[in-house]
């Protein structure tokens, strides 16, 4: 289990989906040889994720119900037999086109993963249509929010673009002489339309982040910490107002593109990160989570933000296990299956919303 310090990489789920789609297309194309059947048998036996991929693709069309059922219900080592072909010539043509389209779609998804270090060039696949600008000075505060697992992009009244991550909420208050945003929960990414006559500020846990021609993200983390990541231009960060005082916030300095800052009672951490690392950390804008050796505890904490599933890491020995891989934010169960099938981790479902992870050879301390 990575005792030698090597990163344990998640399987490439996009590639696996493409392989499953290719198998569907092959079976639809005509007679399947004995060699094809043996190869498909071996492919299915490689892991539960392979069988799950076939099952999920089978959900797209009823004609492949037999193939889907074969994948999910057949014992791993049971000899494979090609399913009967009950469809007519017309459905066959339609099905082949669907399978080919699915291969292209999966390949496109893989391309997006590869381009995640340049997120500004990619449109988030799960964002909603951008809301058109309204009056430049709305009559009162405007509230924007997302549910657990969702990301949405909004256009504010001044043309500023905001993208909210999972379970996030902001309150926007625009006036003729200022533009104020309060991050109430979660994480938001801002591409600000600069206006010297109307400063743009984001308040998070009493810290104030002021735009200076900027694109940046602000994240309200656990334990009251605030994370600011600057991708373009610069921001000025000011300290919290003193309780009961009328003094303006005290400036902590100007932070330029590439800065990753964590604020608590003070500046807890500030570092310069590469464009690639910044893109990795903000890959949620494309609906992706990307890791390159982060500890398992951190990975699971991120994953839990996008689901109502509580992930309990019962074995402390697993906390620092370095993990790498890329997957969609809505693939929580596939990620857990990959941990169980590829990394020797036992996933015990306590109920539909609670899973406990431990080393496969370790007896559960609860006695279950």
C-alpha positions in Angstrom: 0.0 0.0 0.0 2.5 2.6 -1.2 5.0 1.7 1.5 7.6 2.7 -1.0 6.2 6.2 -1.4 4.8 5.7 -4.9 1.6 7.5 -5.8 -1.3 5.1 -6.2 -3.1 6.3 -9.3 -6.8 6.0 -9.9 -7.8 4.1 -13.0 -8.6 6.4 -16.0 -12.3 6.3 -15.9 -12.7 8.1 -19.2 -10.5 5.5 -20.9 -12.5 2.7 -19.3 -15.8 4.2 -20.5 -14.3 4.4 -24.0 -13.3 0.8 -23.9 -16.8 -0.2 -22.8 -18.3 1.8 -25.6 -16.0 0.1 -28.1 -17.1 -3.3 -26.9 -20.7 -2.4 -27.3 -20.0 -1.2 -30.9 -18.1 -4.4 -31.7 -20.9 -6.6 -30.5 -23.4 -4.6 -32.6 -21.2 -4.7 -35.7 -21.9 -8.4 -36.5 -20.8 -11.9 -35.6 -18.5 -12.1 -32.6 -15.7 -14.6 -32.9 -14.5 -16.9 -30.1 -11.4 -14.8 -29.7 -13.6 -11.7 -29.2 -15.7 -13.5 -26.6 -12.5 -14.6 -24.7 -11.1 -11.1 -24.9 -14.3 -9.6 -23.6 -14.4 -12.2 -20.8 -10.9 -11.2 -19.8 -11.8 -7.5 -19.9 -14.8 -8.0 -17.7 -12.8 -10.0 -15.2 -10.2 -7.2 -14.7 -12.4 -5.4 -12.1 -15.9 -4.5 -10.9 -15.4 -1.1 -12.5 -15.2 -2.8 -16.0 -18.4 -4.6 -15.4 -20.0 -1.4 -14.0 -19.0 0.5 -17.1 -20.7 -2.0 -19.4 -23.8 -1.9 -17.1 -24.0 1.9 -17.3 -23.6 2.1 -21.0 -26.3 -0.6 -21.3 -28.7 1.8 -19.6 -28.6 4.0 -22.7 -30.5 1.5 -24.8 -32.7 -1.5 -24.0 -31.3 -3.6 -26.8 -28.2 -4.2 -24.8 -30.0 -5.3 -21.7 -28.7 -8.8 -22.0 -25.1 -7.6 -22.2 -25.6 -5.2 -19.2 -27.2 -8.0 -17.1 -24.3 -10.3 -18.0 -21.8 -7.8 -16.7 -23.5 -7.1 -13.3 -24.9 -10.6 -12.5 -22.4 -13.1 -14.0 -19.8 -14.5 -11.6 -16.4 -13.1 -12.7 -15.0 -16.4 -13.9 -18.2 -17.8 -15.5 -17.6 -18.5 -19.3 -19.0 -15.7 -21.5 -21.6 -16.4 -24.2 -22.5 -13.7 -26.7 -26.1 -12.5 -26.1 -28.8 -13.2 -28.7 -29.4 -10.3 -31.1 -33.2 -9.6 -30.9 -33.1 -6.3 -32.7 -33.9 -5.7 -36.4 -31.7 -4.2 -39.0 -33.1 -0.7 -38.5 -32.3 -0.6 -34.7 -28.9 -2.1 -35.5 -28.0 1.0 -37.6 -29.3 3.4 -35.0 -27.5 1.5 -32.2 -24.2 1.5 -34.0 -24.5 5.3 -34.5 -25.2 5.7 -30.8 -22.3 3.5 -29.9 -20.0 5.5 -32.2 -21.3 8.8 -30.8 -20.6 7.5 -27.3 -17.0 6.6 -28.1 -16.6 10.2 -29.4 -18.2 11.7 -26.3 -16.0 9.7 -24.0 -12.9 10.6 -26.0 -13.9 14.3 -25.7 -14.3 13.9 -22.0 -10.8 12.4 -21.8 -9.5 15.4 -23.8 -11.0 17.8 -21.3 -9.2 16.0 -18.5 -5.9 16.4 -20.3 -6.6 20.1 -20.9 -7.5 20.8 -17.2 -4.3 22.7 -16.6 -5.8 25.4 -19.0 -9.3 25.7 -17.6 -9.8 29.2 -19.1 -10.1 27.5 -22.5 -12.8 25.1 -21.6 -16.5 25.6 -21.0 -17.8 23.8 -17.9 -20.0 21.0 -19.2 -22.4 21.1 -16.2 -22.8 24.9 -15.9 -26.1 26.5 -16.5 -26.6 29.1 -19.3 -25.1 32.4 -18.2 -27.7 34.8 -16.8 -27.9 38.0 -19.0 -26.9 41.3 -17.3 -29.6 43.2 -15.6 -29.8 46.8 -14.4 -26.3 48.0 -13.3 -27.6 49.0 -9.9 -30.1 46.4 -8.6 -32.6 47.7 -6.0 -31.3 45.4 -3.3 -29.0 42.5 -2.5 -29.1 39.6 -4.9 -28.5 36.0 -3.7 -27.0 33.2 -5.8 -26.6 29.6 -4.6 -25.8 26.0 -5.6 -27.0 22.7 -4.2 -24.6 19.9 -3.1 -22.8 18.5 -6.1 -23.7 21.4 -8.5 -21.7 24.2 -10.1 -23.3 27.2 -11.7 -22.1 30.2 -13.6 -23.7 33.6 -13.3 -23.3 37.1 -14.9 -23.6 39.9 -12.4 -25.2 43.2 -13.3 -21.8 44.8 -14.2 -20.8 41.9 -16.4 -18.6 40.2 -13.8 -18.7 36.5 -14.2 -19.1 34.3 -11.1 -18.9 30.5 -10.9 -20.1 28.8 -7.7 -18.8 25.5 -6.6 -20.9 22.8 -4.8 -23.1 23.9 -1.8 -22.1 27.6 -2.1 -23.9 30.9 -1.7 -23.1 34.6 -2.2 -24.9 37.8 -1.6 -24.3 40.6 -4.1 -24.9 44.3 -3.2 -24.2 46.8 -6.0 -24.5 50.5 -5.4 -23.4 53.5 -7.6 -20.1 53.9 -5.7 -19.2 50.3 -4.7 -19.8 46.6 -5.6 -19.8 44.3 -2.6 -20.1 40.5 -2.5 -20.4 38.4 0.7 -19.4 34.7 0.5 -21.8 33.1 2.8 -20.7 29.5 2.3 -18.7 27.3 -0.1 -16.4 28.6 -2.9 -16.7 31.1 -5.7 -14.6 32.1 -8.7 -14.7 35.7 -9.9 -13.7 37.2 -13.3 -14.2 40.8 -12.4 -15.0 43.7 -14.8 -12.6 46.3 -13.4 -14.0 49.8 -12.6 -11.8 52.2 -10.7 -14.9 54.3 -9.8 -16.6 51.4 -8.1 -14.3 49.0 -6.2 -15.2 45.3 -6.3 -14.8 43.5 -2.9 -15.5 40.0 -1.6 -16.0 39.6 2.1 -15.4 36.1 3.6 -15.4 35.5 7.3 -14.6 39.2 7.9 -11.6 39.2 5.5 -12.0 41.6 2.6 -10.6 40.8 -0.8 -10.5 43.8 -3.2 -10.2 43.4 -7.0 -7.3 45.1 -8.8 -8.1 43.9 -12.3 -8.5 40.3 -11.4 -9.7 36.8 -11.6 -9.6 34.9 -8.3 -11.3 32.3 -6.2 -12.4 32.5 -2.5 -13.2 29.5 -0.5 -14.7 29.4 3.0 -12.9 26.3 4.5 -13.5 24.3 7.6 -12.7 25.9 11.0 -13.2 29.4 9.6 -10.2 29.4 7.3 -10.4 31.5 4.1 -8.5 30.4 1.0 -7.8 33.0 -1.8 -6.3 31.8 -5.1 -5.4 34.5 -7.7 -5.3 33.4 -11.4 -5.1 36.8 -13.1 -4.0 40.3 -12.1 -3.9 41.0 -8.4 -6.0 41.4 -5.3 -5.5 43.4 -2.0 -6.5 41.5 1.1 -7.5 43.3 4.3 -7.6 42.0 7.9 -10.9 41.7 9.8 -12.4 44.8 11.3 -11.8 45.1 15.1 -14.9 44.2 17.0 -16.9 47.3 17.8 -14.4 49.5 16.0 -15.0 51.9 13.2 -11.5 51.6 11.7 -11.2 50.4 8.1 -9.8 46.9 7.6 -6.0 46.9 7.7 -4.3 45.9 4.4 -2.3 42.7 4.5 -0.8 43.4 1.2 -1.3 42.9 -2.5 -1.1 39.4 -3.9 -0.5 38.7 -7.6 -1.5 35.9 -10.0 -0.2 32.5 -8.9 -0.6 33.3 -5.2 -2.4 30.7 -3.0 -3.2 32.3 0.4 -4.8 30.8 3.5 -6.2 33.1 6.2 -7.1 32.3 9.7 -6.3 34.5 12.8 -3.5 35.7 10.5 -2.0 34.7 7.2 -1.6 31.0 7.9 0.1 30.2 4.6 1.0 32.0 1.3 2.8 30.4 -1.6 3.4 30.8 -5.3 2.1 27.9 -7.3 2.5 27.0 -10.9 -0.2 27.5 -13.5 -0.6 23.8 -13.7 -1.0 23.4 -10.0 -3.5 26.3 -9.9 -5.4 24.7 -12.7 -5.5 21.4 -10.8 -6.8 23.1 -7.7 -9.5 24.9 -9.6 -10.5 22.0 -11.9 -13.9 22.0 -10.2 -14.9 24.7 -12.7 -14.8 22.0 -15.4 -16.6 19.5 -13.1 -13.3 17.7 -12.4 -11.2 16.7 -9.4 -7.5 16.1 -10.1 -4.8 14.8 -7.8 -1.1 14.2 -8.2 0.0 12.7 -4.9 -2.2 14.4 -2.4 -2.9 12.4 0.8 -6.0 10.2 0.8 -7.5 12.1 3.7 -7.5 15.3 1.7 -8.9 13.6 -1.4 -11.8 12.1 0.6 -12.5 15.5 2.2 -12.8 17.1 -1.2 -15.0 14.3 -2.6 -17.4 14.5 0.3 -18.2 18.1 -0.6 -19.9 16.9 -3.8 -22.2 14.2 -2.3 -24.5 13.5 0.7 -22.4 10.4 1.4 -20.4 10.6 4.6 -17.0 9.0 4.1 -15.4 7.8 7.3 -11.7 6.9 7.2 -11.5 4.3 10.0 -7.9 3.3 9.5 -5.4 6.1 10.4 -2.7 4.3 8.5 -4.5 5.2 5.2 -4.6 9.0 5.9 -1.3 9.8 4.2 -1.6 7.4 1.3 -0.6 9.5 -1.8 -3.2 9.3 -4.5 -3.3 10.5 -8.1 -6.0 10.6 -10.8 -8.7 12.6 -12.4 -12.5 12.1 -12.3 -15.8 13.9 -12.4 -17.1 15.5 -9.2 -20.3 13.3 -9.5 -18.4 10.0 -9.5 -18.3 9.4 -5.7 -19.4 5.8 -5.9 -17.0 5.0 -8.8 -14.1 6.5 -6.8 -15.0 4.4 -3.8 -15.2 1.3 -6.0 -11.7 2.2 -7.4 -10.3 2.4 -3.9 -11.7 -1.0 -3.1 -10.7 -2.7 -6.3 -7.3 -1.1 -7.0 -5.8 0.0 -3.7 -6.7 -2.8 -1.2 -9.1 -0.7 0.7 -12.3 -2.1 2.2 -15.5 0.0 1.7 -18.1 -1.0 4.2 -21.5 0.7 3.6 -23.2 1.4 6.9 -26.2 2.8 5.2 -27.1 4.5 1.9 -25.3 7.8 3.1 -22.4 6.5 5.2 -19.4 4.4 4.1 -16.5 3.4 6.2 -13.0 2.8 4.7 -10.4 0.6 6.2 -7.4 -1.5 5.0 -8.7 -4.7 3.4 -6.8 -6.9 5.9 -7.8 -4.9 9.0 -10.7 -6.1 11.1 -13.3 -3.3 11.6 -13.0 -2.0 15.2 -16.8 -1.8 15.4 -16.9 -5.6 15.2 -19.0 -5.6 12.0 
